[in-house]
Amino acid sequence: MNQFSDGTVRWAIYGVLGVFLLIGLFLLALTVQAWQADNIEAIANARISQRSTRTTDDGERIYNVEYTYVVNGQSYTVTETISSGAYAALAGREMIGITYLPDAPQQASIADDLGEGPDVVALTIITTTWLVGVPLVFGSLLFVLQRRRRSIG
């Protein structure tokens, strides 16, 4: 004998589906935010002027890169702290892509894919798969449950 009625199972599926859809909406918000961030920044090339490392008192290693770029004839120099992987990826490079805010060109960050930051395309694919795939799976479960109920009753 089944200890759960079909209605209980159906509502449990609805509850789990609701949680998954909330996660999907969160992913969608992250995706939209990432696309907007990509669209409000300007892109430029910068020359790497210096790469340096230092060790803090507690033994943590800090990796920095200094780069210079020109916007509207004005030269800007920025020093950015990066991960060890990004630091290694910059070895031997003279030029990098950067993004800056058009209204505040002195605020810039490295734009080249150095293994940091969200990959907007991958995030979009994951979000789309989540928002389409999860409802399909749970819809299929509800369909099977409905068919089973009709065949029994």
VOBA-100399 format. One record per residue (C-alpha): chain; x, z, y; residue in one letter. Coordinates in steps of 0.5 Angstrom, whole numbers, plus 500, padded with zeros to 3 digits. Layout:
BEGIN
+--------+-----+-----+-----+---------+
| cadena |  c1 |  c3 |  c2 | residuo |
+--------+-----+-----+-----+---------+
|      A |   X |   Z |   Y |       A |
...
+--------+-----+-----+-----+---------+
//
This chain:
BEGIN
+--------+-----+-----+-----+---------+
| cadena |  c1 |  c3 |  c2 | residuo |
+--------+-----+-----+-----+---------+
|      A | 500 | 500 | 500 |       M |
|      A | 502 | 498 | 507 |       N |
|      A | 503 | 504 | 511 |       Q |
|      A | 503 | 500 | 518 |       F |
|      A | 497 | 496 | 520 |       S |
|      A | 497 | 489 | 522 |       D |
|      A | 496 | 492 | 529 |       G |
|      A | 501 | 497 | 529 |       T |
|      A | 506 | 492 | 527 |       V |
|      A | 504 | 487 | 532 |       R |
|      A | 504 | 492 | 538 |       W |
|      A | 511 | 494 | 536 |       A |
|      A | 513 | 486 | 536 |       I |
|      A | 510 | 486 | 543 |       Y |
|      A | 514 | 492 | 545 |       G |
|      A | 521 | 489 | 543 |       V |
|      A | 519 | 483 | 546 |       L |
|      A | 518 | 486 | 552 |       G |
|      A | 525 | 490 | 552 |       V |
|      A | 528 | 483 | 550 |       F |
|      A | 524 | 479 | 556 |       L |
|      A | 527 | 485 | 561 |       L |
|      A | 534 | 484 | 559 |       I |
|      A | 533 | 476 | 560 |       G |
|      A | 530 | 477 | 567 |       L |
|      A | 536 | 482 | 568 |       F |
|      A | 541 | 476 | 565 |       L |
|      A | 537 | 471 | 570 |       L |
|      A | 538 | 475 | 576 |       A |
|      A | 546 | 475 | 574 |       L |
|      A | 546 | 468 | 573 |       T |
|      A | 542 | 466 | 580 |       V |
|      A | 547 | 471 | 584 |       Q |
|      A | 553 | 468 | 580 |       A |
|      A | 550 | 461 | 582 |       W |
|      A | 549 | 463 | 590 |       Q |
|      A | 556 | 466 | 590 |       A |
|      A | 559 | 460 | 588 |       D |
|      A | 555 | 456 | 593 |       N |
|      A | 556 | 460 | 599 |       I |
|      A | 564 | 460 | 599 |       E |
|      A | 568 | 454 | 601 |       A |
|      A | 574 | 452 | 597 |       I |
|      A | 581 | 451 | 599 |       A |
|      A | 588 | 450 | 596 |       N |
|      A | 593 | 455 | 597 |       A |
|      A | 601 | 456 | 596 |       R |
|      A | 603 | 462 | 592 |       I |
|      A | 608 | 465 | 597 |       S |
|      A | 610 | 471 | 593 |       Q |
|      A | 608 | 474 | 586 |       R |
|      A | 610 | 482 | 585 |       S |
|      A | 609 | 488 | 580 |       T |
|      A | 609 | 495 | 581 |       R |
|      A | 608 | 501 | 577 |       T |
|      A | 604 | 507 | 580 |       T |
|      A | 606 | 514 | 579 |       D |
|      A | 602 | 515 | 573 |       D |
|      A | 605 | 509 | 569 |       G |
|      A | 600 | 503 | 571 |       E |
|      A | 602 | 497 | 572 |       R |
|      A | 600 | 493 | 578 |       I |
|      A | 600 | 485 | 579 |       Y |
|      A | 600 | 482 | 586 |       N |
|      A | 600 | 475 | 588 |       V |
|      A | 601 | 473 | 596 |       E |
|      A | 598 | 466 | 598 |       Y |
|      A | 597 | 462 | 604 |       T |
|      A | 592 | 457 | 606 |       Y |
|      A | 590 | 453 | 612 |       V |
|      A | 582 | 453 | 615 |       V |
|      A | 581 | 449 | 621 |       N |
|      A | 588 | 449 | 623 |       G |
|      A | 589 | 457 | 622 |       Q |
|      A | 594 | 459 | 617 |       S |
|      A | 592 | 465 | 613 |       Y |
|      A | 596 | 470 | 608 |       T |
|      A | 592 | 474 | 603 |       V |
|      A | 595 | 479 | 598 |       T |
|      A | 591 | 480 | 592 |       E |
|      A | 591 | 485 | 586 |       T |
|      A | 590 | 481 | 579 |       I |
|      A | 590 | 482 | 572 |       S |
|      A | 596 | 482 | 568 |       S |
|      A | 593 | 475 | 564 |       G |
|      A | 592 | 472 | 571 |       A |
|      A | 599 | 474 | 573 |       Y |
|      A | 602 | 471 | 567 |       A |
|      A | 597 | 464 | 568 |       A |
|      A | 600 | 464 | 575 |       L |
|      A | 607 | 463 | 572 |       A |
|      A | 611 | 457 | 575 |       G |
|      A | 605 | 455 | 579 |       R |
|      A | 606 | 453 | 586 |       E |
|      A | 599 | 452 | 588 |       M |
|      A | 592 | 455 | 587 |       I |
|      A | 585 | 454 | 588 |       G |
|      A | 582 | 459 | 593 |       I |
|      A | 575 | 461 | 595 |       T |
|      A | 573 | 464 | 602 |       Y |
|      A | 568 | 465 | 606 |       L |
|      A | 566 | 460 | 612 |       P |
|      A | 564 | 465 | 617 |       D |
|      A | 570 | 470 | 615 |       A |
|      A | 576 | 465 | 613 |       P |
|      A | 581 | 471 | 612 |       Q |
|      A | 577 | 474 | 606 |       Q |
|      A | 579 | 470 | 600 |       A |
|      A | 580 | 470 | 593 |       S |
|      A | 583 | 466 | 587 |       I |
|      A | 578 | 461 | 585 |       A |
|      A | 582 | 458 | 579 |       D |
|      A | 580 | 460 | 572 |       D |
|      A | 585 | 465 | 570 |       L |
|      A | 580 | 469 | 566 |       G |
|      A | 577 | 473 | 571 |       E |
|      A | 570 | 473 | 574 |       G |
|      A | 564 | 471 | 571 |       P |
|      A | 563 | 464 | 568 |       D |
|      A | 557 | 461 | 571 |       V |
|      A | 556 | 455 | 566 |       V |
|      A | 557 | 460 | 560 |       A |
|      A | 552 | 465 | 563 |       L |
|      A | 547 | 460 | 565 |       T |
|      A | 547 | 458 | 557 |       I |
|      A | 547 | 465 | 555 |       I |
|      A | 541 | 466 | 559 |       T |
|      A | 537 | 460 | 558 |       T |
|      A | 538 | 461 | 550 |       T |
|      A | 536 | 468 | 551 |       W |
|      A | 530 | 467 | 555 |       L |
|      A | 528 | 461 | 550 |       V |
|      A | 530 | 463 | 544 |       G |
|      A | 528 | 470 | 544 |       V |
|      A | 520 | 468 | 545 |       P |
|      A | 521 | 463 | 540 |       L |
|      A | 523 | 468 | 535 |       V |
|      A | 518 | 473 | 536 |       F |
|      A | 512 | 468 | 537 |       G |
|      A | 514 | 466 | 530 |       S |
|      A | 514 | 473 | 527 |       L |
|      A | 507 | 474 | 531 |       L |
|      A | 505 | 467 | 528 |       F |
|      A | 507 | 469 | 521 |       V |
|      A | 503 | 476 | 521 |       L |
|      A | 497 | 472 | 524 |       Q |
|      A | 497 | 467 | 518 |       R |
|      A | 498 | 473 | 513 |       R |
|      A | 493 | 477 | 516 |       R |
|      A | 488 | 471 | 515 |       R |
|      A | 490 | 469 | 508 |       S |
|      A | 489 | 477 | 506 |       I |
|      A | 482 | 477 | 510 |       G |
+--------+-----+-----+-----+---------+
//
